Amino acid sequence: MHDPDARITQGGREYVYPLRQRASMLWYHDHRMDFTGPAVYRGLAGFHLVRDDEEDVLPLPRDERELPLMITDRAFTADGSLHYPSIDQTLRTVPGVEEPYVEGVLGDVILVNGAPWPVAEVSATRHRLRVLNASNARRYDLALDPPPPGGQAFVQIGSDQGLLDAPRVHEHLLIAPAERNDLVVDFGAYPVGTEVTLVNRLGTGSTAHVMRFRVTRRGAEDSHIPARLSDIEPLPRAQATVTREFSFRGGRFDGRHGWTVDGQPYSPTRTEARPRLGDVEIWRFVADVHHPIHLHLVHFHVLSRGGREPGPYDAGRKDTVDLRPGEAVEVIARFDGYRGRYMFHCHNLEHEDMGMMANFEVI
């Protein structure tokens, strides 16, 4: 059971998670209803890396050559404090942001693991970069400058919910809020002494640079990337018992701008779907503007994007999928694990806080 209005006002609670799942690059954050955006912006978020025997036997970069990278953007006031444009700065009564920020709050400083534009010293060997976009609303198009010889900057080995079946190669990488990408970069392609900048091709000025890697030394290469990474169960269309469609659009309610699922703002008492435990369903998402759609409880596979094949960044077991303006995306999921009430929502946190969230119940 996921309740976004279950608050801990004092003392504490103990939660036990059995983690009956494959190795994955998960993350956690505060999910208080209507106030998720300012809470995450102020730092209530972190990595949760799950490992298993299947992943451990693979000859991937490890130890100091495995770098979790949580990328965020923030704005600061003159005294160095965080600036979040809440309507109610006490964060107690009125949710939402000031009118110019209803599309999503963007900062002008890029942070990686909480540090602005950091530098990591690396050996001239392969490194595993576990990239999380934990920004409230910003998308990134990541690339390396200078690019390595051949232009194959990133070898993707995993996505939101763990390893891919086989590696995918990208010259650059689009990543939306809440998406994760498990990447291998070969710094052995660069001479010692090279500085390699991780850039954001969607940014300008201070948001065009994310961090730098300084290749400081040679190293013994003890890793490689297998041609086969994991066995992933396919979910053919024919297995689906139900197809549902949900639209994600802007609107107005209570005299203010808001964001809706099927024309309705979030209500804790309304349930949009009731899949049966173990059933396979196809969900079709339709967007007006950019929306990264996230499902709780389950992972899914992307079936189609815009009526065509999935895009280059849609591979693997996903829990978040990015929709472009006017686009429709189909995903297929098996609703297994646990009965109960869960949520799906836009992971642009300002959209979520302003109504773009809905409940489903596994029965």
C-alpha positions in Angstrom: 0.0 0.0 0.0 1.4 3.4 -1.0 -0.3 6.4 0.7 1.1 9.8 -0.3 -0.6 11.4 2.6 0.9 9.0 5.3 3.0 11.5 7.2 5.5 11.1 9.9 5.0 14.1 12.1 7.2 13.0 15.0 9.0 9.8 16.2 9.4 7.3 13.4 8.2 4.2 11.6 10.0 1.0 10.6 9.4 -0.3 7.1 10.6 -3.7 5.9 11.1 -4.4 2.2 11.8 -8.0 1.1 13.3 -6.8 -2.2 12.1 -9.8 -4.2 13.5 -8.4 -7.5 16.5 -8.4 -9.7 19.5 -6.2 -9.2 18.4 -2.6 -10.0 19.4 1.0 -9.7 16.6 2.2 -7.6 16.1 5.5 -5.7 13.9 6.9 -3.0 12.4 10.3 -2.2 9.8 12.0 -0.1 6.4 11.6 -1.6 4.2 13.8 0.5 1.0 14.6 -1.4 1.2 18.1 -3.0 4.6 18.9 -1.6 6.9 16.3 -3.3 8.6 18.9 -5.5 10.0 21.2 -2.7 10.9 18.2 -0.5 13.0 16.5 -3.2 14.5 19.9 -4.2 15.7 20.4 -0.7 17.4 17.0 -0.7 15.1 14.3 0.5 16.2 11.7 -2.1 18.9 9.1 -2.5 20.2 6.0 -4.3 19.1 2.5 -3.4 21.3 0.0 -5.3 20.1 -3.6 -5.3 22.5 -6.4 -6.2 22.2 -10.1 -7.0 24.2 -13.1 -8.0 23.4 -12.7 -11.7 25.0 -9.3 -11.8 27.9 -10.1 -9.5 29.3 -12.7 -11.8 29.5 -10.3 -14.8 33.0 -8.9 -15.4 31.8 -5.2 -15.2 33.8 -2.4 -13.7 33.4 -2.4 -9.9 34.6 -0.9 -6.6 36.2 2.6 -7.3 35.4 2.2 -11.0 31.6 2.1 -10.3 30.3 5.7 -9.9 26.7 6.5 -8.9 25.9 9.9 -10.4 22.7 11.7 -9.1 22.2 14.7 -11.4 20.0 17.6 -10.3 19.6 21.3 -11.1 19.1 23.9 -8.4 18.8 27.6 -8.0 20.4 29.5 -5.1 19.8 32.9 -3.5 22.6 35.4 -2.9 23.3 34.0 0.6 23.7 30.4 -0.8 20.4 29.0 0.3 18.2 27.0 -2.0 15.5 28.9 -3.9 12.3 27.1 -4.6 9.4 29.2 -5.8 6.6 27.7 -3.6 3.3 29.6 -3.3 3.5 28.9 0.4 7.0 29.1 1.7 6.1 27.3 4.9 5.2 24.2 2.8 2.2 23.6 5.1 -1.0 24.6 3.5 -1.1 25.7 -0.1 0.6 23.4 -2.7 2.0 24.5 -6.0 4.5 27.0 -7.4 4.3 30.5 -8.6 2.7 30.9 -12.0 5.9 31.3 -14.1 7.0 27.8 -12.8 4.0 25.7 -13.5 5.8 23.9 -16.4 8.4 22.8 -13.8 11.1 24.3 -11.7 14.5 24.6 -13.4 17.7 25.6 -11.7 20.8 27.3 -13.2 23.4 25.2 -11.2 23.9 21.5 -12.1 24.8 19.3 -9.1 26.1 15.8 -9.2 25.8 13.9 -5.9 25.1 17.3 -4.3 28.2 19.1 -5.6 28.2 21.7 -8.3 30.0 20.8 -11.6 32.4 18.3 -9.8 35.6 16.7 -11.1 36.3 13.0 -10.8 39.8 11.6 -11.2 39.7 8.3 -13.1 42.2 5.8 -14.4 42.4 5.1 -18.2 40.1 2.1 -17.9 36.4 1.3 -18.2 34.1 2.8 -15.6 30.5 2.1 -14.8 28.5 5.3 -14.5 25.1 4.7 -12.8 23.2 7.8 -13.9 20.0 9.0 -12.2 18.1 12.1 -13.3 16.8 13.3 -9.9 15.9 16.8 -11.2 12.4 18.1 -10.6 11.7 18.9 -14.2 14.9 19.1 -16.3 15.7 16.7 -19.1 19.3 16.1 -20.2 20.9 15.0 -23.4 24.3 13.7 -22.2 27.4 13.5 -24.3 31.2 13.4 -23.8 33.4 16.3 -24.9 35.7 15.4 -26.5 34.0 12.3 -27.8 36.1 9.1 -27.8 37.5 7.8 -31.1 34.7 6.2 -33.0 32.0 8.3 -31.3 30.7 5.4 -29.1 30.6 7.5 -25.9 28.2 5.3 -23.8 27.6 1.5 -23.7 24.3 1.1 -22.0 24.0 -2.0 -19.9 20.9 -1.3 -17.8 17.9 0.9 -17.4 15.4 1.8 -14.6 14.9 -1.8 -13.3 18.2 -3.5 -14.0 20.3 -5.1 -16.7 19.4 -5.1 -20.4 19.4 -8.3 -22.3 22.4 -7.0 -24.4 24.4 -3.8 -24.5 23.3 -0.8 -26.5 25.7 1.8 -27.8 24.9 5.5 -27.8 26.8 8.6 -29.0 24.6 10.7 -26.7 21.8 9.9 -24.2 18.5 11.5 -23.5 17.3 11.1 -19.9 14.1 12.4 -18.3 13.3 13.0 -14.6 13.3 9.7 -12.6 14.9 7.7 -15.4 18.1 5.8 -14.7 20.8 4.6 -17.1 23.5 2.1 -16.3 26.5 3.0 -18.5 30.0 1.9 -19.2 32.5 4.5 -20.4 36.0 3.5 -21.6 38.4 6.2 -20.4 41.2 4.0 -21.8 40.3 5.6 -25.2 41.8 8.9 -23.9 45.5 9.7 -23.3 46.4 10.2 -19.6 46.1 13.9 -18.8 42.9 14.4 -20.8 39.9 16.2 -19.3 36.6 14.8 -20.5 33.5 16.9 -19.8 30.0 15.3 -19.4 27.9 17.9 -21.2 24.2 18.5 -21.5 23.3 19.2 -25.1 19.9 20.6 -24.0 21.5 23.1 -21.8 22.9 26.6 -22.3 25.4 28.6 -20.3 25.8 27.1 -16.8 23.4 24.2 -17.5 25.4 23.0 -20.5 28.1 21.4 -18.3 27.4 18.6 -15.8 30.8 17.4 -14.6 34.4 16.6 -15.7 36.4 13.4 -15.6 40.2 13.9 -15.3 42.1 10.9 -16.7 45.1 10.9 -14.3 46.8 7.5 -14.5 47.1 4.3 -16.4 45.4 1.2 -15.0 45.1 -2.5 -15.6 42.0 -3.3 -17.5 40.2 -6.2 -15.6 36.7 -5.7 -17.0 34.8 -6.3 -20.3 31.2 -6.0 -21.4 29.6 -9.4 -22.3 27.5 -9.7 -25.4 24.7 -11.2 -23.3 23.9 -9.5 -20.0 20.6 -11.0 -18.7 17.7 -13.1 -19.6 14.6 -11.0 -19.7 11.1 -12.5 -20.0 9.3 -11.0 -23.0 5.7 -9.9 -22.6 4.0 -10.3 -26.0 0.9 -8.3 -26.8 -1.1 -11.5 -27.0 -0.7 -12.0 -23.2 -2.5 -8.8 -22.4 -6.0 -9.1 -21.1 -6.9 -5.4 -21.0 -5.8 -2.3 -22.8 -6.3 1.0 -21.0 -5.6 4.6 -22.2 -4.7 7.6 -20.0 -4.2 11.2 -21.1 -1.9 13.6 -19.4 -2.8 17.2 -20.0 -2.8 20.7 -18.4 -5.9 22.3 -17.2 -7.4 24.6 -14.6 -9.2 23.8 -11.4 -10.1 25.8 -8.3 -9.3 28.9 -10.4 -5.6 27.8 -10.7 -3.5 26.2 -13.3 -3.2 22.4 -12.8 -2.2 19.1 -14.4 -4.6 16.2 -14.9 -4.9 12.5 -15.7 -8.0 12.0 -17.9 -9.1 15.6 -17.2 -9.2 15.1 -13.4 -6.7 16.2 -10.7 -5.5 13.7 -8.2 -8.0 12.4 -5.5 -7.0 9.9 -2.8 -10.5 8.4 -3.0 -10.6 7.8 -6.8 -9.2 4.7 -8.5 -8.6 4.7 -12.2 -7.8 1.0 -12.8 -8.2 -2.3 -11.0 -5.9 -4.9 -12.5 -6.0 -8.4 -11.1 -2.9 -9.9 -9.4 -0.8 -11.6 -12.1 -2.6 -10.1 -15.1 -0.8 -8.6 -18.0 -2.1 -5.3 -19.3 -1.3 -2.7 -22.0 -1.4 0.9 -20.9 -1.4 3.6 -23.5 -0.3 7.1 -22.4 -1.1 10.3 -24.4 0.6 13.6 -23.6 0.0 17.3 -24.4 3.5 18.4 -23.5 6.6 16.6 -22.1 5.6 14.2 -19.3 7.8 11.4 -17.8 5.2 8.8 -16.6 6.1 6.6 -13.7 4.3 3.6 -12.3 4.7 2.3 -8.7 4.9 -1.4 -7.9 5.6 -2.8 -11.4 8.2 -2.6 -14.2 7.1 -2.5 -17.8 8.3 -2.9 -21.3 7.8 -0.2 -24.0 5.8 -1.6 -26.9 5.5 1.4 -29.2 6.2 5.1 -29.4 4.2 7.3 -31.7 2.7 4.2 -33.4 6.2 3.0 -34.3 8.9 0.8 -32.7 10.3 1.8 -29.3 12.9 4.5 -29.3 16.7 4.0 -28.7 16.4 4.7 -25.0 13.3 2.5 -24.3 15.1 -0.8 -23.9 14.9 -3.0 -20.8 12.7 -3.2 -17.7 11.4 0.3 -17.2 9.3 2.1 -14.5 9.4 5.5 -16.1 8.8 6.5 -19.7 9.3 9.9 -21.2 6.5 11.3 -23.5 7.2 14.0 -26.0 4.6 16.7 -26.8 1.5 15.2 -28.6 3.0 11.7 -28.4 1.4 8.3 -27.4 3.4 5.5 -25.9 2.2 2.0 -25.2 3.7 -0.1 -22.3 3.0 -3.7 -21.2 3.3 -4.8 -17.6 2.5 -7.8 -15.4 0.8 -6.7 -12.2 2.4 -9.2 -9.8 4.0 -9.1 -6.4 1.4 -7.6 -4.1 -2.2 -6.5 -3.9 -3.0 -3.0 -2.8 -3.4 0.5 -3.9 -0.6 2.2 -5.8 -0.1 5.3 -7.9 1.1 6.4 -11.3 2.0 9.9 -12.1 4.0 12.4 -14.1 7.5 12.6 -12.6 7.9 16.3 -13.4 7.4 16.9 -9.7 5.6 20.2 -10.2 3.1 18.5 -12.5 2.6 15.8 -9.9 2.1 18.2 -7.0 -0.4 20.2 -9.1 -2.7 17.2 -9.7 -1.1 14.9 -12.4 -1.3 11.7 -10.4 -3.8 8.8 -10.1 -4.5 5.6 -8.2 -4.6 2.0 -9.3 -5.5 -1.0 -7.2 -4.2 -4.5 -7.7 -7.0 -6.9 -6.6 
